[in-house]
Amino acid sequence: MDRKLISFDWAMKRILREKANFDILEGFLSELLRFDIRIQEILESEANQDDINDKFNRVDMVVKNDKDEIILIELQHNSEIDYFHRMLYGTSKLICQYMGEGKGYKQVKKVYSINIVYFNLGQGDDYLYYGKLDFVGMNNQKYDLKLSTYQQNDFDKKDVFEIFPEYYIIKVNRFNDIAKNTIDEWIYFLKNEEINENSQAKGLKKAKEKLDVLKLPEDEKAKYRRRIENKMLEISLLDTAKIEGEKQAKIEIAKNLLDVLDIKTIAKKTGLSISEIEEISNMMNSAS
């Protein structure tokens, strides 16, 4: 493997928005959605706002393809318990935003929601998930609700689910670094910021060329390095907060055990030192 490349979230904020680099994003989307994507334009989104206070929590991009469909790409680092709800809100918002006043419902835009998450979203051992809406008979589950022949011709669609949003979730941290196919090659890059010389996935060769940190202009290179430093600091602060929280929990347990167990036993059960427990005991006695 070569040196690490620019992270995908940084690329989404800057490099991939340039028309000359659309083919990188087109390659990723084509491999994931399993049909050829041609980007018509990048639409306005929250990630277009270059915020000096960016906490690297979320990046998003909204793309319109040559079929006039909308593709929402969201990248989330930090855990968010209601992320599924946000996925729904994001697609609903786009449908309303691009509906157009006075238009018939047939003008509702098709939306694809692509979610790249670096935390353990929900329960499940896979790293790549796909969701769509199907209507199944409640009395006879052998039969799905289908479009009529007239609707198929009028909407230029075969199935009902094609009207509704479709969802993709990539749980990057669940990926085991073994690329079995071309979308796996992309997920390997998302996780490791590296691209194998033998990768065959669409867009990856161009990504390897364009996302080289050393090829950035000096001002962009400085911003990127500062971003990496800030991200390392954020991770350090989160780890510290977690450790301090665990330590405080042990202290509370020790306080509750002082009336029923001896100090040596409490130390064994909590992992605190005998001197720490003695200090806790003295503080409690002083306060009483």
C-alpha positions as a Markdown table, in Angstrom:
| # | Residue | x | y | z |
|---|---|---|---|---|
| 1 | Met | 0.0 | 0.0 | 0.0 |
| 2 | Asp | 1.1 | 3.6 | -0.7 |
| 3 | Arg | 0.9 | 6.5 | 1.7 |
| 4 | Lys | -2.6 | 7.5 | 3.0 |
| 5 | Leu | -4.8 | 9.6 | 0.8 |
| 6 | Ile | -7.1 | 12.5 | 1.7 |
| 7 | Ser | -10.1 | 11.3 | 3.7 |
| 8 | Phe | -13.4 | 10.9 | 1.9 |
| 9 | Asp | -15.2 | 13.5 | 4.1 |
| 10 | Trp | -12.5 | 16.1 | 3.3 |
| 11 | Ala | -12.7 | 15.2 | -0.4 |
| 12 | Met | -16.6 | 15.6 | -0.3 |
| 13 | Lys | -16.2 | 19.0 | 1.2 |
| 14 | Arg | -13.8 | 20.3 | -1.4 |
| 15 | Ile | -12.3 | 18.2 | -4.2 |
| 16 | Leu | -15.3 | 16.0 | -5.3 |
| 17 | Arg | -17.5 | 19.1 | -5.8 |
| 18 | Glu | -15.3 | 20.2 | -8.8 |
| 19 | Lys | -16.7 | 19.1 | -12.2 |
| 20 | Ala | -13.3 | 17.8 | -13.2 |
| 21 | Asn | -13.5 | 15.3 | -10.4 |
| 22 | Phe | -17.1 | 14.1 | -10.9 |
| 23 | Asp | -15.8 | 10.8 | -12.3 |
| 24 | Ile | -14.5 | 9.9 | -8.8 |
| 25 | Leu | -17.8 | 10.3 | -7.2 |
| 26 | Glu | -19.6 | 8.7 | -10.2 |
| 27 | Gly | -17.4 | 5.6 | -9.8 |
| 28 | Phe | -18.3 | 5.2 | -6.1 |
| 29 | Leu | -22.0 | 5.7 | -6.7 |
| 30 | Ser | -22.1 | 3.4 | -9.7 |
| 31 | Glu | -20.4 | 0.6 | -7.8 |
| 32 | Leu | -22.7 | 1.0 | -4.8 |
| 33 | Leu | -26.0 | 1.5 | -6.7 |
| 34 | Arg | -25.1 | -1.1 | -9.4 |
| 35 | Phe | -26.0 | 1.1 | -12.3 |
| 36 | Asp | -24.1 | 3.8 | -14.1 |
| 37 | Ile | -24.3 | 7.2 | -12.5 |
| 38 | Arg | -23.7 | 10.4 | -14.4 |
| 39 | Ile | -23.7 | 13.5 | -12.3 |
| 40 | Gln | -25.5 | 16.5 | -13.7 |
| 41 | Glu | -24.7 | 18.9 | -10.8 |
| 42 | Ile | -23.9 | 19.2 | -7.1 |
| 43 | Leu | -26.8 | 20.8 | -5.3 |
| 44 | Glu | -26.5 | 23.1 | -2.3 |
| 45 | Ser | -26.1 | 21.3 | 1.0 |
| 46 | Glu | -24.9 | 21.9 | 4.6 |
| 47 | Ala | -21.4 | 20.7 | 3.7 |
| 48 | Asn | -21.0 | 23.6 | 1.3 |
| 49 | Gln | -20.7 | 25.8 | 4.4 |
| 50 | Asp | -17.0 | 26.1 | 5.3 |
| 51 | Asp | -17.4 | 26.4 | 9.1 |
| 52 | Ile | -14.3 | 27.2 | 11.1 |
| 53 | Asn | -16.0 | 25.4 | 14.1 |
| 54 | Asp | -16.5 | 22.2 | 12.2 |
| 55 | Lys | -16.3 | 19.3 | 14.6 |
| 56 | Phe | -15.9 | 16.6 | 11.9 |
| 57 | Asn | -19.2 | 15.1 | 13.0 |
| 58 | Arg | -21.1 | 15.2 | 9.8 |
| 59 | Val | -20.5 | 15.9 | 6.1 |
| 60 | Asp | -23.2 | 15.7 | 3.4 |
| 61 | Met | -23.5 | 16.1 | -0.3 |
| 62 | Val | -26.6 | 16.3 | -2.6 |
| 63 | Val | -26.2 | 15.2 | -6.2 |
| 64 | Lys | -28.5 | 15.3 | -9.1 |
| 65 | Asn | -27.9 | 12.7 | -11.9 |
| 66 | Asp | -28.7 | 12.7 | -15.6 |
| 67 | Lys | -32.1 | 11.0 | -14.8 |
| 68 | Asp | -33.1 | 14.0 | -12.7 |
| 69 | Glu | -32.9 | 11.8 | -9.5 |
| 70 | Ile | -31.5 | 13.1 | -6.2 |
| 71 | Ile | -28.7 | 11.3 | -4.4 |
| 72 | Leu | -28.0 | 12.3 | -0.7 |
| 73 | Ile | -24.6 | 11.2 | 0.6 |
| 74 | Glu | -24.1 | 11.6 | 4.4 |
| 75 | Leu | -21.0 | 10.8 | 6.3 |
| 76 | Gln | -21.2 | 10.6 | 10.1 |
| 77 | His | -18.3 | 9.9 | 12.5 |
| 78 | Asn | -19.9 | 10.2 | 15.9 |
| 79 | Ser | -22.6 | 7.9 | 17.3 |
| 80 | Glu | -26.1 | 9.3 | 17.0 |
| 81 | Ile | -29.0 | 7.3 | 18.5 |
| 82 | Asp | -31.7 | 8.7 | 16.3 |
| 83 | Tyr | -29.7 | 8.4 | 13.1 |
| 84 | Phe | -32.4 | 6.3 | 11.4 |
| 85 | His | -34.9 | 9.1 | 12.0 |
| 86 | Arg | -32.5 | 11.6 | 10.4 |
| 87 | Met | -32.2 | 9.4 | 7.4 |
| 88 | Leu | -36.0 | 9.6 | 7.0 |
| 89 | Tyr | -36.0 | 13.3 | 7.6 |
| 90 | Gly | -33.2 | 13.9 | 5.1 |
| 91 | Thr | -35.1 | 12.1 | 2.2 |
| 92 | Ser | -38.4 | 13.7 | 3.1 |
| 93 | Lys | -36.8 | 17.2 | 3.2 |
| 94 | Leu | -35.3 | 16.7 | -0.3 |
| 95 | Ile | -38.6 | 15.4 | -1.7 |
| 96 | Cys | -40.4 | 18.5 | -0.5 |
| 97 | Gln | -37.5 | 20.9 | -1.4 |
| 98 | Tyr | -37.4 | 19.7 | -5.1 |
| 99 | Met | -41.1 | 19.0 | -5.6 |
| 100 | Gly | -42.0 | 22.5 | -6.9 |
| 101 | Glu | -45.2 | 24.3 | -6.0 |
| 102 | Gly | -48.3 | 23.5 | -8.2 |
| 103 | Lys | -46.8 | 20.4 | -9.6 |
| 104 | Gly | -48.6 | 17.0 | -9.6 |
| 105 | Tyr | -47.4 | 14.2 | -7.4 |
| 106 | Lys | -46.0 | 12.4 | -10.4 |
| 107 | Gln | -43.2 | 15.0 | -10.2 |
| 108 | Val | -41.9 | 13.8 | -6.9 |
| 109 | Lys | -38.2 | 13.2 | -7.2 |
| 110 | Lys | -36.6 | 9.8 | -6.8 |
| 111 | Val | -34.2 | 10.0 | -3.8 |
| 112 | Tyr | -31.3 | 7.6 | -2.9 |
| 113 | Ser | -30.0 | 8.0 | 0.6 |
| 114 | Ile | -26.4 | 6.9 | 1.1 |
| 115 | Asn | -25.1 | 6.8 | 4.6 |
| 116 | Ile | -21.5 | 6.2 | 5.5 |
| 117 | Val | -21.2 | 5.8 | 9.2 |
| 118 | Tyr | -18.1 | 5.2 | 11.4 |
| 119 | Phe | -20.1 | 3.9 | 14.5 |
| 120 | Asn | -22.1 | 0.8 | 15.2 |
| 121 | Leu | -25.6 | 1.8 | 14.0 |
| 122 | Gly | -28.3 | -0.5 | 15.2 |
| 123 | Gln | -27.7 | -4.3 | 15.5 |
| 124 | Gly | -26.3 | -6.4 | 12.7 |
| 125 | Asp | -23.0 | -8.0 | 11.8 |
| 126 | Asp | -22.9 | -6.9 | 8.1 |
| 127 | Tyr | -21.1 | -3.8 | 6.9 |
| 128 | Leu | -23.3 | -3.0 | 3.9 |
| 129 | Tyr | -27.1 | -2.7 | 4.0 |
| 130 | Tyr | -29.8 | -1.8 | 1.5 |
| 131 | Gly | -33.4 | -0.8 | 2.3 |
| 132 | Lys | -36.4 | -0.2 | 0.1 |
| 133 | Leu | -40.2 | 0.0 | 0.5 |
| 134 | Asp | -42.4 | -3.0 | -0.6 |
| 135 | Phe | -46.1 | -3.5 | -0.1 |
| 136 | Val | -46.9 | -7.1 | 0.9 |
| 137 | Gly | -50.4 | -8.6 | 1.1 |
| 138 | Met | -51.5 | -9.0 | 4.7 |
| 139 | Asn | -53.8 | -11.9 | 3.8 |
| 140 | Asn | -51.6 | -13.5 | 1.2 |
| 141 | Gln | -48.0 | -12.7 | 1.5 |
| 142 | Lys | -47.1 | -14.4 | -1.8 |
| 143 | Tyr | -48.4 | -11.3 | -3.6 |
| 144 | Asp | -46.8 | -7.9 | -3.6 |
| 145 | Leu | -48.6 | -4.7 | -4.6 |
| 146 | Lys | -47.5 | -3.9 | -8.2 |
| 147 | Leu | -47.8 | -1.1 | -10.6 |
| 148 | Ser | -50.5 | -1.5 | -13.3 |
| 149 | Thr | -49.4 | -1.7 | -16.9 |
| 150 | Tyr | -50.6 | 1.8 | -17.5 |
| 151 | Gln | -48.7 | 3.1 | -14.5 |
| 152 | Gln | -45.5 | 1.3 | -15.6 |
| 153 | Asn | -45.7 | 3.0 | -19.0 |
| 154 | Asp | -46.7 | 6.4 | -17.6 |
| 155 | Phe | -44.1 | 6.5 | -14.8 |
| 156 | Asp | -41.4 | 4.6 | -16.8 |
| 157 | Lys | -41.0 | 2.4 | -13.8 |
| 158 | Lys | -41.5 | -1.3 | -13.3 |
| 159 | Asp | -42.0 | -1.6 | -9.5 |
| 160 | Val | -43.7 | 0.4 | -6.8 |
| 161 | Phe | -40.5 | 0.6 | -4.7 |
| 162 | Glu | -38.8 | 2.6 | -7.5 |
| 163 | Ile | -41.1 | 5.6 | -6.6 |
| 164 | Phe | -40.0 | 5.7 | -3.0 |
| 165 | Pro | -36.6 | 6.5 | -1.4 |
| 166 | Glu | -34.0 | 3.8 | -1.3 |
| 167 | Tyr | -31.4 | 3.6 | 1.5 |
| 168 | Tyr | -27.9 | 2.4 | 1.7 |
| 169 | Ile | -25.9 | 2.1 | 4.9 |
| 170 | Ile | -22.1 | 1.5 | 5.0 |
| 171 | Lys | -20.9 | 0.6 | 8.5 |
| 172 | Val | -17.3 | 1.3 | 7.8 |
| 173 | Asn | -15.9 | 0.1 | 11.1 |
| 174 | Arg | -17.5 | -3.3 | 10.6 |
| 175 | Phe | -15.5 | -4.0 | 7.4 |
| 176 | Asn | -12.8 | -6.6 | 7.9 |
| 177 | Asp | -10.4 | -5.1 | 5.3 |
| 178 | Ile | -10.9 | -8.1 | 2.9 |
| 179 | Ala | -12.2 | -6.8 | -0.5 |
| 180 | Lys | -14.2 | -9.5 | -2.2 |
| 181 | Asn | -15.6 | -7.2 | -4.9 |
| 182 | Thr | -15.4 | -3.7 | -6.3 |
| 183 | Ile | -17.6 | -1.9 | -3.8 |
| 184 | Asp | -15.5 | -3.6 | -1.1 |
| 185 | Glu | -12.5 | -1.9 | -2.7 |
| 186 | Trp | -14.2 | 1.5 | -2.1 |
| 187 | Ile | -15.1 | 0.6 | 1.5 |
| 188 | Tyr | -11.5 | -0.3 | 2.1 |
| 189 | Phe | -10.6 | 3.2 | 1.0 |
| 190 | Leu | -13.3 | 4.7 | 3.2 |
| 191 | Lys | -11.8 | 2.9 | 6.2 |
| 192 | Asn | -8.1 | 3.1 | 5.6 |
| 193 | Glu | -7.6 | 6.0 | 3.2 |
| 194 | Glu | -5.5 | 3.7 | 1.0 |
| 195 | Ile | -6.0 | 2.3 | -2.5 |
| 196 | Asn | -4.5 | -1.0 | -3.7 |
| 197 | Glu | -2.6 | -0.8 | -7.0 |
| 198 | Asn | -4.7 | -3.7 | -8.2 |
| 199 | Ser | -8.1 | -2.2 | -7.5 |
| 200 | Gln | -10.6 | -2.5 | -10.3 |
| 201 | Ala | -13.5 | -0.4 | -8.9 |
| 202 | Lys | -14.7 | 2.5 | -11.0 |
| 203 | Gly | -13.3 | 5.8 | -9.9 |
| 204 | Leu | -10.6 | 4.5 | -7.6 |
| 205 | Lys | -7.7 | 5.0 | -10.0 |
| 206 | Lys | -8.7 | 8.7 | -10.5 |
| 207 | Ala | -9.1 | 8.9 | -6.7 |
| 208 | Lys | -5.6 | 7.6 | -6.2 |
| 209 | Glu | -4.3 | 10.3 | -8.5 |
| 210 | Lys | -6.4 | 13.3 | -7.3 |
| 211 | Leu | -6.6 | 12.6 | -3.5 |
| 212 | Asp | -2.9 | 12.6 | -2.9 |
| 213 | Val | -2.1 | 14.9 | 0.0 |
| 214 | Leu | 1.2 | 15.9 | -1.5 |
| 215 | Lys | -0.5 | 17.2 | -4.6 |
| 216 | Leu | -2.7 | 19.7 | -2.7 |
| 217 | Pro | -1.8 | 23.4 | -2.9 |
| 218 | Glu | 0.1 | 24.5 | 0.1 |
| 219 | Asp | -2.8 | 26.4 | 1.7 |
| 220 | Glu | -5.1 | 23.4 | 1.3 |
| 221 | Lys | -2.4 | 21.1 | 2.6 |
| 222 | Ala | -2.1 | 23.2 | 5.7 |
| 223 | Lys | -5.8 | 23.2 | 6.3 |
| 224 | Tyr | -6.0 | 19.4 | 5.9 |
| 225 | Arg | -3.2 | 18.8 | 8.3 |
| 226 | Arg | -4.8 | 21.1 | 10.8 |
| 227 | Arg | -8.0 | 19.2 | 10.4 |
| 228 | Ile | -6.2 | 15.9 | 11.1 |
| 229 | Glu | -4.6 | 17.4 | 14.2 |
| 230 | Asn | -8.0 | 18.7 | 15.4 |
| 231 | Lys | -9.6 | 15.3 | 14.8 |
| 232 | Met | -6.8 | 13.6 | 16.8 |
| 233 | Leu | -7.4 | 16.1 | 19.6 |
| 234 | Glu | -11.2 | 15.4 | 19.5 |
| 235 | Ile | -10.6 | 11.6 | 19.8 |
| 236 | Ser | -8.2 | 12.2 | 22.7 |
| 237 | Leu | -10.8 | 14.4 | 24.5 |
| 238 | Leu | -13.5 | 11.8 | 24.0 |
| 239 | Asp | -11.3 | 9.0 | 25.2 |
| 240 | Thr | -10.4 | 11.1 | 28.3 |
| 241 | Ala | -14.0 | 11.8 | 29.0 |
| 242 | Lys | -14.9 | 8.1 | 28.8 |
| 243 | Ile | -12.0 | 7.1 | 31.1 |
| 244 | Glu | -13.0 | 9.8 | 33.6 |
| 245 | Gly | -16.7 | 8.7 | 33.4 |
| 246 | Glu | -15.6 | 5.1 | 34.1 |
| 247 | Lys | -13.5 | 6.2 | 37.1 |
| 248 | Gln | -16.3 | 8.2 | 38.6 |
| 249 | Ala | -18.6 | 5.2 | 38.3 |
| 250 | Lys | -16.1 | 3.1 | 40.2 |
| 251 | Ile | -15.9 | 5.8 | 42.9 |
| 252 | Glu | -19.7 | 5.8 | 43.3 |
| 253 | Ile | -19.7 | 2.0 | 43.6 |
| 254 | Ala | -17.0 | 2.2 | 46.2 |
| 255 | Lys | -19.0 | 4.7 | 48.2 |
| 256 | Asn | -22.0 | 2.4 | 48.3 |
| 257 | Leu | -19.8 | -0.6 | 49.4 |
| 258 | Leu | -17.9 | 1.1 | 52.3 |
| 259 | Asp | -20.6 | 0.3 | 54.8 |
| 260 | Val | -20.8 | -3.4 | 53.9 |
| 261 | Leu | -17.3 | -4.5 | 52.8 |
| 262 | Asp | -13.7 | -4.0 | 53.9 |
| 263 | Ile | -11.4 | -1.7 | 51.9 |
| 264 | Lys | -9.3 | -4.5 | 50.4 |
| 265 | Thr | -12.4 | -6.3 | 49.0 |
| 266 | Ile | -13.7 | -3.1 | 47.6 |
| 267 | Ala | -10.4 | -2.4 | 45.9 |
| 268 | Lys | -10.6 | -5.9 | 44.3 |
| 269 | Lys | -14.1 | -5.4 | 43.1 |
| 270 | Thr | -13.8 | -1.9 | 41.7 |
| 271 | Gly | -10.2 | -1.9 | 40.4 |
| 272 | Leu | -9.4 | 1.2 | 42.5 |
| 273 | Ser | -6.3 | 1.2 | 44.7 |
| 274 | Ile | -6.5 | 0.8 | 48.5 |
| 275 | Ser | -5.2 | 4.4 | 48.9 |
| 276 | Glu | -7.9 | 5.7 | 46.6 |
| 277 | Ile | -10.6 | 4.0 | 48.6 |
| 278 | Glu | -9.1 | 5.2 | 51.9 |
| 279 | Glu | -9.2 | 8.7 | 50.5 |
| 280 | Ile | -12.9 | 8.3 | 49.5 |
| 281 | Ser | -13.6 | 6.9 | 53.0 |
| 282 | Asn | -11.9 | 9.9 | 54.6 |
| 283 | Met | -13.8 | 12.4 | 52.5 |
| 284 | Met | -17.1 | 10.8 | 53.3 |
| 285 | Asn | -16.3 | 10.8 | 57.0 |
| 286 | Ser | -15.3 | 14.5 | 56.9 |
| 287 | Ala | -18.5 | 15.4 | 55.1 |
| 288 | Ser | -20.7 | 13.5 | 57.6 |
